[in-house]
Amino acid sequence: MAKGELLHGRTIDIRVYELQEGLIEVEGTLRDERFKPYVMYSTGVVSDGGVVHDLVISLVIEVPAMRIVDLEVKMPVAPMEECREVGQALRGLVGAEIKPGFTSVIKKRFGGTRGCLHLNNLLLAMSSAAIQGMWTYFSARRMKDEGVKIPRGNIEMVVNSCRMWREDGPLVERIRRRLDEEEKG
């Protein structure tokens, strides 16, 4: 497809770190950049372009429960000062678990006028990356010590999340069979 002149770019970057036994940190950044002069509709201010959003969320998550034990929001660049107030409201997620239904929790607590679309989009992207990071956490430990197994419940959290992970599909059947064999020893 032909590309015209670049107007806007959004970058979402998510990294997962092992902090200590049983804890991972998921850090997500959302950055919006405009490459042409524009008017900020909310203020009427004309800008030559540049970064409009630079938002960072850090989640400390207890594994395998996937419980959020700490959360921090930083906004190095936000279009309005009021945006920063919304970021602090996300601290209400401390204690929540990333599991089926997490998307609904975010939408219910922080959707619409209760939150920020940009932060919500970043959180939702971070939640699926957190699951991938948790699996890497357990598989890396397993390679060091054959006694470490991926908890069954953590596989179940992605069942029916897409076609490949459908409950009656070959992938889920194969993984459940392997988990049953590991449990039998």
N, C-alpha and C positions, 0 to 999 in steps of 0.2 A: 504494500500500500504506500502511496506517495506521502511524504511528510512535508508539511509546510514549515513556517517559521515557529520556533519554540516559544511558547507563551508561559507555561507553568510546569513545574516539576514537583513531584512528591516522592520522598524517599522514606521508607520505613526500614529500620535496621533493628534486629533483635539478637541479643547475645545471651547465652545461658552459662553461668559459672557455678562450679562446685565451691561452696563456702567451707563446709565442714561436714562431718558425718550427719546425714539426714537433712541437710539444708542446701538448697540451690538459690541462686539469685538470677532473676530474669530482668534484663535491662532492655528497654525499648525506646527508640527515638523516632519521632515523626518530624520531618522537616519539609516545609512547603517553601518553594522559591518561585518568584515571578521574574521573568526575563524581559519584560517590557514595562514601560511606564504604566501606572494604573492609579485609579482613585480608590481609596479605602472607603467603601460605602458607609461604614459606620461613623466615620469622622469627617468625611469630605476632603481629607488630606490627599494630595497628589504625591506619589512616590516615583522615583526613577526605576524601581524594581528592587529585587533583593529578597532576603529571607523574611517571610511573613509569620511562620510558625517554626519554632525549634522547641519541641516538647520532649521531655524525658520522664519515663516512669520506671522505677525500680521496684521489683517485687521480691521479697525473701519468702521462699516457699518451703514448707516442711514436706519431705517425701518419705514414704509413698502416699501419705494422706492428701497431698496437693493442697494443703491448707496455707493460706496467705498469713504469715506471721508478722510481716512488716511491709510497709508501702511508703514510697516517697515520690513526689512529683516535683519536677523542676521545669521551669519555663524560661530559659534564657531569652527567647524571643516570643512574645505574644502580641497580637494586634491591639489589645486593650488591657488595662490594668485589672478590670473586672474578671478577665479570664483566669487569673491566678486564684481567685476565690473558689472557682469550680474545682480546680486541681486539688485543693485541700479537702474537699468533700469526699474525694476518692478514698481517704483514710478509713472511711466506713466499711471498706472491703476487708480490713484486717479481721481474720477469723473465718472468712468465706473459703470455700473449697472450689478448686477448679475441677469440675466434673460435669456430666451431662446436665444441662439446664443453666450453665454459667452465663451463656449469652442472654438468656431471659432475665437473669439477676441483674446484669449490667443495664439492659434496656429498661427494666422496671425501676431500678434505683436512680439511674443517671441518664435516662432517655429524655428526649425533648428538652423542655425548659429546665429540667432538674440537673442537667449536666452539659457536657461538651461533646459534640459529634467527633471531633478530632481525637480527644482522649479516649472516647469509647471505641473508636476504630482501632486505635493503637492497643488498647487493652485486649480486644478480641483477637487481634493478631498474636499478641503475646501469650494468650492462653493456650493456643494450639502449639506454639513454639515451646511453652513450658512443658507440655506433655512429651514432645520430642527430646527436650533436654533431660527430663526425668528418666526416659528410657536410656539415653546415653549414659547418664549417671549410673544406672544399675548395670548396664551391659559392660561398661568400663570396669566396674568393680568385679563383675563376674569373671572377666578375663584375668584379673589378679587373683581371685579366690573363687574357685568353682562352687563354693557353698552359697553364694549370693544369687538369689533368683528374683526375677521380675514378679512383683505381686500380681496375682490374677485380677484383682479389681482394677488395676491400672490398664489392663488390656480392655476390660469391659467398658471403660469410659469412652472408647472410640467406636465401639460396635454400633453400626447403623449411622455412622457419621458421613459415610460416602458409599458409593457402589462397591468398591473393593472391600470395605469393612462391613458389608451387609451380614446380618446374623446367619442367614442360610447359605452364605457363600463359601467357597473353598479356602480362602485365607483364614477366616475365623475358625473354621473347622480344623484346619491344620495347626493353628496356634493353640487352640484349646486342647487338642490331642497331645501336643508337646508338653503343655503345662500339666496335664493329667499324668503323663509319664514321669515328669520331674517330681511331682508330689509323691508318687509311689516309690520313687527313689531308685 
